[in-house]
């Protein structure tokens, strides 16, 4: 392994964009985005977030990923604690080619996977003409 592969990435603070009255940290989760002919996949790391703590929304072609992590009390003495309680927030502009009705999301072991299927090309269609 090279030094580059072992480099730890620092958490980035997210800009919520709105005023908040909560005194909690807000982080931008690290993401990978992949595109195929059929869809775009967004993978976001949100460790410690449960499905109840995830809020995924799409409004005005803006995909918003939000997560809330609450620290769980662990038995025993804490030796190292790097994860903080707080919120995750990330926003992306979604292309018009995405079929917004068929977006799917799943969360497994703190990794959120959002599948954004593309709309197919317009198919030729015969239009029936009615009398009257």
DRENPA-3360 file (N, C-alpha, C; in nm, 2 decimals, always signed):
BEGIN
1 = XXXXXXXX = +0.08/-0.12/+0.00/+0.00/+0.00/+0.00/+0.09/+0.12/+0.00 ~ +0.04/+0.22/-0.07/+0.12/+0.35/-0.08/+0.07/+0.44/+0.03 ~ +0.14/+0.55/+0.06/+0.10/+0.65/+0.16/-0.03/+0.71/+0.12 ~ -0.05/+0.73/-0.02/-0.18/+0.79/-0.07/-0.30/+0.70/-0.03 ~ -0.29/+0.57/-0.04/-0.40/+0.48/+0.00/-0.43/+0.49/+0.14 ~ -0.34/+0.52/+0.23/-0.36/+0.51/+0.37/-0.40/+0.65/+0.43 ~ -0.40/+0.75/+0.35/-0.43/+0.89/+0.39/-0.58/+0.89/+0.44 ~ -0.60/+0.94/+0.56/-0.73/+0.96/+0.62/-0.79/+1.09/+0.57;
9 = XXXXXXXX = -0.91/+1.09/+0.52/-0.98/+1.21/+0.48/-1.05/+1.27/+0.60 ~ -1.03/+1.40/+0.62/-1.09/+1.47/+0.72/-1.24/+1.50/+0.69 ~ -1.32/+1.50/+0.79/-1.46/+1.53/+0.77/-1.47/+1.68/+0.73 ~ -1.56/+1.70/+0.63/-1.59/+1.84/+0.58/-1.72/+1.89/+0.65 ~ -1.72/+2.01/+0.69/-1.84/+2.07/+0.74/-1.93/+2.11/+0.63 ~ -2.05/+2.08/+0.64/-2.15/+2.11/+0.53/-2.21/+2.25/+0.57 ~ -2.25/+2.32/+0.46/-2.32/+2.45/+0.48/-2.46/+2.42/+0.46 ~ -2.54/+2.42/+0.57/-2.68/+2.39/+0.56/-2.76/+2.48/+0.47;
17 = XXXXXXXX = -2.71/+2.60/+0.45/-2.78/+2.70/+0.37/-2.90/+2.77/+0.43 ~ -2.94/+2.72/+0.55/-3.05/+2.78/+0.62/-3.00/+2.81/+0.76 ~ -3.06/+2.90/+0.83/-3.03/+2.93/+0.97/-3.08/+2.82/+1.05 ~ -3.01/+2.78/+1.15/-3.05/+2.67/+1.24/-3.04/+2.72/+1.39 ~ -3.13/+2.66/+1.47/-3.12/+2.69/+1.61/-3.06/+2.58/+1.69 ~ -3.02/+2.47/+1.62/-2.96/+2.35/+1.68/-2.81/+2.38/+1.69 ~ -2.76/+2.34/+1.80/-2.61/+2.35/+1.82/-2.55/+2.22/+1.80 ~ -2.56/+2.17/+1.67/-2.50/+2.04/+1.64/-2.42/+2.06/+1.51;
25 = XXXXXXXX = -2.32/+1.97/+1.50/-2.23/+1.97/+1.38/-2.31/+1.92/+1.26 ~ -2.28/+1.97/+1.14/-2.34/+1.93/+1.01/-2.22/+1.90/+0.92 ~ -2.22/+1.77/+0.87/-2.11/+1.73/+0.79/-2.16/+1.69/+0.65 ~ -2.07/+1.71/+0.55/-2.09/+1.67/+0.41/-2.04/+1.52/+0.40 ~ -2.13/+1.43/+0.37/-2.08/+1.29/+0.36/-2.00/+1.27/+0.23 ~ -1.90/+1.19/+0.24/-1.82/+1.16/+0.12/-1.91/+1.08/+0.03 ~ -1.90/+1.10/-0.10/-1.99/+1.03/-0.20/-1.90/+0.99/-0.32 ~ -1.95/+0.88/-0.38/-1.91/+0.84/-0.51/-2.03/+0.84/-0.60;
33 = XXXXXXXX = -2.01/+0.88/-0.73/-2.12/+0.89/-0.82/-2.08/+0.82/-0.95 ~ -2.16/+0.72/-0.99/-2.13/+0.64/-1.11/-2.25/+0.65/-1.21 ~ -2.21/+0.65/-1.34/-2.31/+0.66/-1.44/-2.30/+0.55/-1.54 ~ -2.41/+0.49/-1.58/-2.42/+0.39/-1.69/-2.52/+0.44/-1.79 ~ -2.54/+0.37/-1.89/-2.64/+0.40/-1.99/-2.78/+0.41/-1.94 ~ -2.81/+0.33/-1.83/-2.94/+0.32/-1.78/-2.97/+0.41/-1.65 ~ -2.86/+0.44/-1.57/-2.89/+0.51/-1.45/-2.76/+0.58/-1.40 ~ -2.79/+0.66/-1.29/-2.68/+0.73/-1.22/-2.69/+0.68/-1.08;
41 = XXXXXXXX = -2.58/+0.64/-1.01/-2.59/+0.59/-0.88/-2.50/+0.68/-0.79 ~ -2.56/+0.72/-0.68/-2.49/+0.80/-0.58/-2.47/+0.71/-0.45 ~ -2.35/+0.70/-0.41/-2.32/+0.62/-0.29/-2.26/+0.72/-0.18 ~ -2.33/+0.73/-0.07/-2.29/+0.83/+0.04/-2.26/+0.75/+0.17 ~ -2.14/+0.79/+0.23/-2.10/+0.73/+0.35/-2.16/+0.81/+0.47 ~ -2.25/+0.75/+0.54/-2.31/+0.81/+0.66/-2.31/+0.72/+0.78 ~ -2.19/+0.69/+0.83/-2.18/+0.59/+0.94/-2.26/+0.63/+1.06 ~ -2.33/+0.53/+1.12/-2.41/+0.55/+1.24/-2.55/+0.59/+1.21;
49 = XXXXXXXX = -2.59/+0.62/+1.09/-2.72/+0.67/+1.05/-2.81/+0.54/+1.03 ~ -2.93/+0.54/+1.08/-3.02/+0.44/+1.06/-3.12/+0.48/+0.95 ~ -3.21/+0.39/+0.90/-3.31/+0.43/+0.80/-3.40/+0.53/+0.86 ~ -3.43/+0.53/+0.99/-3.52/+0.63/+1.05/-3.45/+0.77/+1.05 ~ -3.32/+0.77/+1.04/-3.24/+0.90/+1.05/-3.21/+0.96/+0.91 ~ -3.26/+0.89/+0.81/-3.23/+0.94/+0.67/-3.35/+1.02/+0.61 ~ -3.32/+1.13/+0.55/-3.43/+1.20/+0.48/-3.37/+1.23/+0.34 ~ -3.44/+1.18/+0.24/-3.40/+1.19/+0.10/-3.51/+1.26/+0.03;
57 = XXXXXXXX = -3.49/+1.37/-0.04/-3.59/+1.44/-0.11/-3.54/+1.50/-0.24 ~ -3.64/+1.52/-0.33/-3.61/+1.58/-0.46/-3.71/+1.69/-0.48 ~ -3.66/+1.81/-0.50/-3.75/+1.92/-0.52/-3.68/+2.02/-0.61 ~ -3.75/+2.06/-0.72/-3.69/+2.15/-0.82/-3.56/+2.10/-0.88 ~ -3.55/+1.97/-0.91/-3.44/+1.90/-0.96/-3.31/+1.91/-0.87 ~ -3.34/+1.93/-0.74/-3.23/+1.92/-0.64/-3.25/+1.80/-0.55 ~ -3.16/+1.71/-0.55/-3.16/+1.59/-0.47/-3.09/+1.63/-0.34 ~ -3.16/+1.62/-0.23/-3.11/+1.65/-0.09/-3.10/+1.52/-0.01;
65 = XXXXXXXX = -2.98/+1.50/+0.04/-2.95/+1.38/+0.12/-2.92/+1.44/+0.26 ~ -3.00/+1.39/+0.36/-2.98/+1.44/+0.50/-2.98/+1.31/+0.59 ~ -2.90/+1.32/+0.69/-2.89/+1.21/+0.78/-2.87/+1.26/+0.92 ~ -2.91/+1.19/+1.02/-2.89/+1.23/+1.16/-2.83/+1.11/+1.24 ~ -2.72/+1.14/+1.30/-2.65/+1.03/+1.38/-2.66/+1.07/+1.52 ~ -2.71/+0.98/+1.60/-2.71/+1.00/+1.75/-2.62/+0.90/+1.81 ~ -2.53/+0.95/+1.90/-2.43/+0.86/+1.96/-2.51/+0.76/+2.05 ~ -2.47/+0.64/+2.04/-2.52/+0.53/+2.12/-2.42/+0.51/+2.24;
73 = XXXXXXXX = -2.47/+0.50/+2.36/-2.39/+0.47/+2.47/-2.33/+0.32/+2.46 ~ -2.20/+0.31/+2.45/-2.14/+0.18/+2.44/-2.09/+0.13/+2.58 ~ -2.10/+0.00/+2.60/-2.06/-0.05/+2.73/-1.90/-0.05/+2.74 ~ -1.85/-0.03/+2.86/-1.71/-0.03/+2.87/-1.65/+0.11/+2.86 ~ -1.52/+0.11/+2.87/-1.44/+0.23/+2.86/-1.41/+0.27/+2.72 ~ -1.43/+0.40/+2.68/-1.40/+0.44/+2.54/-1.25/+0.46/+2.52 ~ -1.19/+0.39/+2.43/-1.05/+0.40/+2.40/-1.03/+0.50/+2.28 ~ -1.11/+0.50/+2.19/-1.10/+0.60/+2.07/-1.24/+0.62/+2.02;
81 = XXXXXXXX = -1.28/+0.75/+2.00/-1.41/+0.78/+1.95/-1.39/+0.89/+1.84 ~ -1.40/+0.86/+1.72/-1.38/+0.95/+1.61/-1.51/+1.00/+1.55 ~ -1.62/+0.92/+1.56/-1.74/+0.96/+1.50/-1.81/+1.06/+1.60 ~ -1.87/+1.16/+1.55/-1.94/+1.26/+1.63/-2.09/+1.25/+1.60 ~ -2.17/+1.29/+1.70/-2.31/+1.30/+1.67/-2.33/+1.42/+1.59 ~ -2.44/+1.43/+1.51/-2.46/+1.54/+1.42/-2.54/+1.50/+1.30 ~ -2.54/+1.59/+1.20/-2.62/+1.58/+1.08/-2.52/+1.56/+0.96 ~ -2.57/+1.49/+0.86/-2.51/+1.49/+0.73/-2.60/+1.56/+0.63;
89 = XXXXXXXX = -2.54/+1.64/+0.54/-2.62/+1.71/+0.44/-2.54/+1.72/+0.31 ~ -2.60/+1.69/+0.20/-2.54/+1.70/+0.07/-2.65/+1.72/-0.03 ~ -2.63/+1.81/-0.13/-2.73/+1.84/-0.23/-2.66/+1.83/-0.37 ~ -2.74/+1.78/-0.46/-2.70/+1.76/-0.60/-2.81/+1.81/-0.70 ~ -2.77/+1.87/-0.81/-2.86/+1.90/-0.91/-2.88/+1.78/-1.00 ~ -3.00/+1.74/-1.02/-3.04/+1.62/-1.10/-3.07/+1.66/-1.24 ~ -3.02/+1.59/-1.34/-3.05/+1.62/-1.48/-3.19/+1.59/-1.52 ~ -3.24/+1.65/-1.62/-3.38/+1.63/-1.67/-3.39/+1.49/-1.72;
97 = XXXXXXXX = -3.29/+1.42/-1.75/-3.30/+1.29/-1.81/-3.32/+1.18/-1.70 ~ -3.34/+1.22/-1.58/-3.36/+1.12/-1.47/-3.51/+1.11/-1.46 ~ -3.56/+0.98/-1.45/-3.70/+0.95/-1.42/-3.73/+0.96/-1.27 ~ -3.78/+1.07/-1.23/-3.79/+1.11/-1.09/-3.89/+1.01/-1.02 ~ -3.98/+0.95/-1.09/-4.08/+0.86/-1.03/-4.02/+0.73/-0.99 ~ -3.91/+0.69/-1.05/-3.85/+0.56/-1.03/-3.72/+0.56/-0.94 ~ -3.69/+0.67/-0.87/-3.57/+0.68/-0.79/-3.59/+0.58/-0.67 ~ -3.48/+0.50/-0.64/-3.48/+0.41/-0.54/-3.36/+0.44/-0.44;
105 = XXXXXXXX = -3.38/+0.40/-0.32/-3.27/+0.42/-0.22/-3.27/+0.31/-0.12 ~ -3.14/+0.28/-0.07/-3.13/+0.17/+0.03/-3.01/+0.21/+0.12 ~ -3.02/+0.17/+0.24/-2.91/+0.20/+0.34/-2.87/+0.07/+0.40 ~ -2.74/+0.04/+0.40/-2.68/-0.08/+0.45/-2.55/-0.05/+0.52 ~ -2.54/-0.07/+0.65/-2.42/-0.05/+0.72/-2.36/+0.09/+0.71 ~ -2.44/+0.19/+0.71/-2.40/+0.33/+0.70/-2.37/+0.38/+0.57 ~ -2.40/+0.30/+0.46/-2.37/+0.34/+0.33/-2.51/+0.35/+0.26 ~ -2.54/+0.47/+0.21/-2.66/+0.50/+0.14/-2.64/+0.49/-0.01;
113 = XXXXXXXX = -2.72/+0.41/-0.08/-2.71/+0.40/-0.22/-2.84/+0.45/-0.28 ~ -2.83/+0.55/-0.37/-2.94/+0.61/-0.44/-2.93/+0.58/-0.59 ~ -3.03/+0.51/-0.64/-3.03/+0.48/-0.79/-3.12/+0.58/-0.86 ~ -3.07/+0.65/-0.95/-3.15/+0.75/-1.03/-3.16/+0.70/-1.18 ~ -3.27/+0.63/-1.21/-3.28/+0.57/-1.34/-3.30/+0.68/-1.45 ~ -3.24/+0.66/-1.56/-3.26/+0.76/-1.67/-3.39/+0.73/-1.75 ~ -3.45/+0.83/-1.80/-3.57/+0.81/-1.89/-3.52/+0.75/-2.02 ~ -3.60/+0.66/-2.08/-3.56/+0.61/-2.21/-3.59/+0.71/-2.32;
121 = XXXXXXXX = -3.53/+0.69/-2.43/-3.55/+0.78/-2.55/-3.70/+0.77/-2.59 ~ -3.75/+0.88/-2.63/-3.89/+0.88/-2.68/-3.92/+0.78/-2.78 ~ -4.02/+0.70/-2.76/-4.05/+0.59/-2.86/-4.16/+0.64/-2.96 ~ -4.15/+0.60/-3.08/-4.25/+0.64/-3.18/-4.39/+0.59/-3.13 ~ -4.49/+0.67/-3.15/-4.62/+0.63/-3.10/-4.73/+0.67/-3.20 ~ -4.81/+0.58/-3.23/-4.92/+0.60/-3.32/-5.04/+0.67/-3.25 ~ -5.08/+0.78/-3.29/-5.19/+0.86/-3.23/-5.32/+0.84/-3.30 ~ -5.42/+0.79/-3.23/-5.55/+0.76/-3.29/-5.62/+0.89/-3.30;
129 = XXXX = -5.68/+0.91/-3.42/-5.77/+1.03/-3.45/-5.91/+0.99/-3.44 ~ -5.99/+1.05/-3.35/-6.13/+1.02/-3.33/-6.22/+1.12/-3.40 ~ -6.33/+1.08/-3.44/-6.43/+1.17/-3.50/-6.50/+1.26/-3.40 ~ -6.52/+1.38/-3.44/-6.60/+1.47/-3.36/-6.52/+1.55/-3.28;
% end
